[in-house]
Amino acid sequence: MNSPQRAQRYTEENLKTISGHVVDAAMKVHSALGPGLLESAYETCLKHELLKRGLEVKSQVELPIVYDGVRLDAGYRIDLLVSDAIVVELKSVDKIAPIHEAQLLSYLKLSNLQVGLLMNFNVIHLKDGIKRMVNRYQPLRSSASSAVK
């Protein structure tokens, strides 16, 4: 998959629009299901809702690390990749912790993508469980960089 190259064709406005569609779809899913389910249930339903809206969605996307010129599978998986541009990391936890934010930022850096959404469905009002993050990191051209497979 050539995600970083494809994602570059989106303007900041396009990314905001796509993010808005993801948030709107997540709100619909949360309204229907409420809090308390497993992350996998929200992932399945959100993917279905986004596909219904005509967006391209991939789930559990392998995110290898390129180290020493070799692609290594370190077990990282993007929950949802929307339009090959937006990383969506889903949670169903009591509270978003700094480690969850660090995880999303790491995924953005490893995939060389700019926009990610961290969504915690285990809240009364989903708006309180959504955090949009932007990767301003400019990778050096070295053997430590990576891209989404």
SERO-4910 file (N, C-alpha, C, O; in steps of 0.05 Angstrom, whole numbers):
BEGIN
 pado doro    nc1    nc2    nc3   cac1   cac2   cac3    cc1    cc2    cc3    oc1    oc2    oc3
  Met    A     17    -23      0      0      0      0     18     25      0     38     26     14
  Asn    A     11     44    -15     26     68    -17     13     91     -2      9    113    -13
  Ser    A      6     86     22     -9    105     38      4    133     41    -10    153     36
  Pro    A     30    135     48     41    161     51     39    178     25     33    201     26
  Gln    A     44    166      2     42    180    -23     13    189    -29      8    211    -37
  Arg    A     -5    170    -25    -33    176    -30    -44    197    -11    -58    215    -19
  Ala    A    -36    196     15    -46    215     35    -37    243     28    -50    262     35
  Gln    A    -14    246     15     -4    272      9    -21    287    -11    -19    312    -13
  Arg    A    -39    273    -25    -56    286    -44    -79    301    -31    -93    317    -43
  Tyr    A    -84    295     -5   -105    308     10    -96    335     21    -74    337     31
  Thr    A   -113    355     18   -107    380     30   -115    379     59   -128    360     68
  Glu    A   -107    399     74   -115    400    102   -145    401    105   -157    390    123
  Glu    A   -158    415     87   -187    416     87   -200    389     81   -220    382     94
  Asn    A   -189    374     62   -198    347     57   -196    329     81   -214    314     88
  Leu    A   -173    331     95   -169    315    119   -189    322    141   -198    304    155
  Lys    A   -195    348    144   -215    356    163   -242    345    156   -257    337    174
  Thr    A   -249    345    131   -275    335    122   -277    305    127   -297    295    138
  Ile    A   -256    290    120   -256    261    125   -258    256    155   -273    238    164
  Ser    A   -242    270    171   -243    267    200   -271    272    211   -281    258    228
  Gly    A   -284    292    199   -311    299    208   -331    276    202   -348    270    218
  His    A   -327    263    179   -344    240    172   -339    217    192   -358    203    200
  Val    A   -314    213    199   -307    192    218   -320    197    245   -332    180    258
  Val    A   -317    222    255   -329    230    281   -359    227    280   -371    216    299
  Asp    A   -372    236    258   -401    234    256   -410    204    256   -429    197    270
  Ala    A   -396    187    242   -402    159    241   -398    146    269   -414    130    278
  Ala    A   -377    154    283   -372    144    310   -394    152    329   -402    137    346
  Met    A   -404    177    326   -425    186    343   -450    169    339   -465    162    358
  Lys    A   -456    162    314   -479    145    307   -476    118    320   -495    107    332
  Val    A   -452    106    318   -447     80    330   -450     81    360   -463     64    372
  His    A   -438    101    372   -440    104    401   -468    109    411   -476     98    431
  Ser    A   -483    124    396   -511    129    403   -527    103    403   -545     99    419
  Ala    A   -521     86    384   -536     60    381   -527     40    402   -543     25    412
  Leu    A   -501     39    407   -490     17    425   -485     26    453   -487     10    472
  Gly    A   -479     52    457   -472     61    484   -445     52    493   -431     38    477
  Pro    A   -436     59    517   -410     50    527   -412     22    538   -433     11    542
  Gly    A   -388     10    543   -387    -15    557   -380    -40    541   -376    -62    552
  Leu    A   -380    -38    514   -373    -61    497   -343    -63    493   -328    -45    500
  Leu    A   -335    -85    481   -307    -88    474   -300    -70    451   -317    -64    434
  Glu    A   -274    -63    450   -264    -46    428   -271    -58    401   -277    -44    382
  Ser    A   -268    -85    398   -273    -98    373   -301    -94    363   -306    -93    338
  Ala    A   -321    -92    380   -349    -87    372   -351    -60    360   -364    -56    339
  Tyr    A   -339    -40    372   -341    -13    361   -326    -11    335   -334      3    316
  Glu    A   -303    -25    333   -287    -25    308   -304    -36    285   -304    -25    263
  Thr    A   -317    -59    290   -332    -72    269   -356    -54    260   -360    -51    236
  Cys    A   -369    -42    279   -393    -26    272   -384      1    259   -397     10    241
  Leu    A   -362     13    269   -353     37    257   -343     33    228   -349     49    210
  Lys    A   -330     11    224   -321      4    196   -345      1    178   -346     12    156
  His    A   -366    -13    187   -390    -16    172   -403     11    166   -411     16    143
  Glu    A   -405     28    186   -417     54    182   -402     71    162   -413     85    145
  Leu    A   -375     70    163   -359     86    145   -361     75    116   -362     91     97
  Leu    A   -362     49    113   -365     37     87   -392     45     75   -394     51     51
  Lys    A   -413     45     92   -440     54     83   -439     82     72   -454     89     54
  Arg    A   -421     99     83   -419    127     75   -400    131     51   -395    153     42
  Gly    A   -390    108     40   -374    110     16   -345    115     20   -330    121      1
  Leu    A   -336    113     45   -307    117     51   -292     91     48   -303     70     54
  Glu    A   -267     92     40   -250     69     40   -239     64     68   -228     82     80
  Val    A   -243     40     78   -235     34    105   -221      7    106   -230    -13     95
  Lys    A   -198      6    119   -183    -19    124   -181    -23    154   -176     -3    169
  Ser    A   -183    -47    163   -181    -52    192   -157    -70    198   -149    -86    181
  Gln    A   -146    -66    222   -123    -81    231   -100    -82    211    -91   -103    203
  Val    A    -92    -58    203    -72    -55    182    -44    -58    195    -37    -44    214
  Glu    A    -29    -77    184     -2    -83    194     15    -58    191     15    -44    170
  Leu    A     30    -51    212     48    -28    212     76    -37    219     84    -37    242
  Pro    A     91    -45    199    119    -55    204    138    -32    211    132     -8    206
  Ile    A    160    -39    222    182    -20    227    204    -28    207    210    -51    204
  Val    A    215     -7    195    239    -12    178    263     -5    195    267     18    202
  Tyr    A    279    -25    200    303    -22    216    326    -35    202    324    -58    194
  Asp    A    347    -20    199    371    -31    187    365    -41    158    377    -60    149
  Gly    A    346    -27    145    339    -33    118    321    -57    115    316    -66     92
  Val    A    311    -68    137    294    -92    136    266    -85    148    265    -73    170
  Arg    A    245    -93    134    218    -90    145    213   -111    166    214   -135    160
  Leu    A    207   -103    190    202   -121    212    174   -118    223    165    -96    228
  Asp    A    160   -140    226    134   -140    238    137   -140    268    145   -161    279
  Ala    A    131   -118    281    134   -116    310    107   -119    324    105   -114    348
  Gly    A     87   -127    308     61   -131    320     42   -107    321     20   -109    332
  Tyr    A     51    -85    310     34    -61    310     12    -63    289     17    -73    267
  Arg    A    -12    -55    296    -35    -55    278    -51    -30    282    -58    -22    304
  Ile    A    -57    -17    260    -75      6    260   -103     -4    261   -111    -21    245
  Asp    A   -119      5    280   -146     -5    283   -162      0    257   -172    -19    245
  Leu    A   -164     25    249   -177     32    224   -160     52    208   -150     71    220
  Leu    A   -157     48    183   -144     67    165   -165     76    145   -175     60    129
  Val    A   -172    102    146   -194    113    130   -182    129    107   -166    147    111
  Ser    A   -191    122     83   -182    136     58   -152    137     55   -141    155     44
  Asp    A   -138    117     66   -109    116     66    -96    142     77    -74    149     69
  Ala    A   -111    155     94   -101    181    104   -105    186    134    -89    200    146
  Ile    A   -126    175    146   -132    180    174   -129    155    190   -141    134    184
  Val    A   -112    156    210   -108    133    229   -129    136    251   -130    157    264
  Val    A   -145    115    255   -165    116    277   -157     94    297   -157     70    291
  Glu    A   -151    103    321   -144     84    343   -167     84    363   -174    105    375
  Leu    A   -179     61    366   -203     58    383   -196     47    410   -178     30    413
  Lys    A   -210     56    430   -206     46    458   -234     43    470   -253     55    462
  Ser    A   -235     26    490   -258     23    507   -247     20    536   -247     -2    547
  Val    A   -238     42    547   -225     43    573   -237     64    591   -253     81    582
  Asp    A   -231     62    617   -242     82    636   -234    110    629   -250    129    631
  Lys    A   -209    113    621   -199    140    615   -175    138    595   -158    120    598
  Ile    A   -174    157    576   -151    158    558   -127    166    575   -127    185    590
  Ala    A   -106    151    572    -81    156    586    -60    167    566    -63    164    542
  Pro    A    -39    180    577    -18    190    559     -6    169    541      2    175    518
  Ile    A     -5    144    550      6    122    533    -11    117    509      0    110    488
  His    A    -37    122    510    -55    119    487    -49    141    466    -48    135    442
  Glu    A    -44    165    476    -37    187    458    -10    182    445     -6    187    421
  Ala    A      9    172    461     36    165    450     34    143    429     48    144    409
  Gln    A     16    124    434     12    102    414      3    113    388     14    106    367
  Leu    A    -18    131    388    -28    142    363     -6    159    350     -3    157    325
  Leu    A      8    175    364     29    191    353     51    174    340     61    181    319
  Ser    A     58    152    353     77    133    342     67    121    316     82    119    297
  Tyr    A     42    114    315     30    102    291     31    123    268     36    116    245
  Leu    A     25    148    274     26    169    254     55    172    243     59    174    219
  Lys    A     74    172    261    102    174    253    111    151    236    123    154    215
  Leu    A    105    126    245    113    102    231    100    100    203    112     90    184
  Ser    A     75    110    201     61    108    176     66    133    158     57    133    135
  Asn    A     79    153    169     84    178    155     57    191    146     56    204    125
  Leu    A     37    188    164     12    201    159      9    225    179     23    225    199
  Gln    A     -9    243    172    -10    268    188    -32    268    209    -29    280    230
  Val    A    -55    256    204    -78    260    221    -88    233    233    -90    213    219
  Gly    A    -93    234    259   -103    211    273   -125    219    292   -126    241    302
  Leu    A   -143    200    297   -165    203    316   -163    182    337   -162    158    331
  Leu    A   -162    190    362   -162    172    385   -190    173    396   -200    194    405
  Met    A   -204    150    396   -232    150    404   -236    129    427   -232    106    423
  Asn    A   -246    139    449   -253    122    472   -283    120    473   -297    139    480
  Phe    A   -294     96    468   -322     92    467   -334     87    495   -358     85    498
  Asn    A   -317     84    515   -327     77    542   -332    103    558   -322    106    581
  Val    A   -347    121    546   -355    146    559   -385    151    555   -397    139    537
  Ile    A   -397    167    571   -425    173    569   -430    189    543   -448    183    528
  His    A   -414    210    539   -417    227    515   -391    223    498   -369    230    507
  Leu    A   -394    213    474   -370    207    458   -353    231    453   -328    229    450
  Lys    A   -365    255    451   -349    279    446   -327    282    468   -306    294    463
  Asp    A   -332    271    492   -312    272    513   -290    251    510   -270    252    524
  Gly    A   -294    233    491   -274    211    487   -259    213    461   -246    193    453
  Ile    A   -260    236    447   -247    238    421   -224    258    423   -228    280    433
  Lys    A   -202    250    412   -179    268    411   -167    267    382   -160    245    373
  Arg    A   -165    289    369   -153    291    342   -124    298    346   -118    317    360
  Met    A   -106    283    333    -77    289    336    -66    292    308    -74    279    289
  Val    A    -46    311    306    -33    317    281     -3    311    284      9    320    303
  Asn    A      7    297    264     36    291    264     50    312    248     47    314    223
  Arg    A     66    328    261     83    348    248    111    339    243    128    353    234
  Tyr    A    116    313    250    142    301    248    151    298    219    135    288    203
  Gln    A    174    307    213    186    304    186    208    283    188    230    290    198
  Pro    A    204    259    178    224    238    182    249    244    166    249    255    144
  Leu    A    271    236    179    297    238    165    298    214    145    286    193    151
  Arg    A    311    217    124    314    195    105    336    176    115    359    179    108
  Ser    A    328    158    132    347    139    144    336    111    144    313    107    136
  Ser    A    351     93    154    342     65    155    322     61    178    311     39    180
  Ala    A    317     80    194    299     77    217    270     85    209    252     81    224
  Ser    A    266     95    185    239    103    177    223     79    167    234     58    161
  Ser    A    197     83    165    179     61    158    155     72    143    150     96    143
  Ala    A    139     54    132    114     61    119     94     39    123    101     16    127
  Val    A     69     46    122     47     26    124     50      7    101     54     15     78
  Lys    A     46    -19    107     48    -39     86     24    -38     68     22    -54     49
***
